[in-house]
């Protein structure tokens, strides 16, 4: 077997972890909610593509941590607005028919694609129970609030007990606004083992974090123009002004109106 083929096989079988941090994307990465939305968009893009299996090895920073839990000094809580921004974008990756909603079946197919291998036949999603488990109100669809609860649940997986069971009280101390690949794998194994118990835990997370209330007033952050596009426009305007004897000052207009004032040019 050639070295190149060995290298390719190793890349697929043991890929380097993908660290999704929200540091790139269409949202303002200088804000916590913008970074969360960027992280969700990156995950959604992976899930919607032909290499959805790469998401299985992703470490995702989906939220900052806020304040202290009531009656628990020093316990940080997930910023639910951040989680909702992340979830809104991430769910797009599950929405295969692009109807702006994710059905239980679509969610199961997305989880199956995430856990598939490029060298094996696709996982049959019809027997999976992830969608039914995350669909807390049993309306047949997964919304951003429900996916946020699922994300927070995964974030508390980091060995809350010596075995593979889940301890809700211990989990809040372990959450850090990041879901690692190992945490996601453990959470999924618990759904497979006992989906009813997991659904109960998800509902508790949903209620204790007042996700329904936060979701009512939640608005996605605005997207921002890329820095490279802004820089290119500024450079272009400066060059045109210099060609026609204008000054390339820091007050260069970038809204297009400067073009209309140039002699001999008609727009």
C-alpha angles and dihedrals in degrees: 000000000000121000091242092055091048089051092050093048091048090051091056098040097040107021121180112258115268109226109205107192105155091246092130133041144075096301128080105275091194089073126067093229091048091052090049091052090048091051091051091048092052092050091045091051091053093048094048094052134077092263098059088139088076089072089069088072098043126122107204129197101201104162150012119239122246136202127315129301116256108272093001111095115212097010109132120218130211116258099241093198088059091047092051092050090050093046095047091058097037093054090061086073090062095047099093096165091048095227093136094253135085117222124206088252092051090049091052091049090051092052089047091051090048091055097042127107126229088227099050138060116273119274114256103244096191092087096047120107102196095105094048090047097050093042094089098175092043094230092136094253138089115226131189093263093054092045089050090056089050091050093049089048091055090048089062095055099092094122100296088176136021089256130046096271123114125247111194095195093051093043094068090061092053100048114109104166091264131101112205124202090250092051091051091049092050093048092050091050089055091053089053092049100044117357094173093059092046091051090053090052091048091052090051090052091047092051100040092051091046089231094164091056095046091047092058092065097030120123126181114244118252119262117242131217114258116262091232091057092050092049093049092052091050092049092048092050092048092051093049092049091049091050091055097041098262125137120258095222129163088254093069110149115242101179094086096254092109090068091063093057096054114108117249095012122111123193 
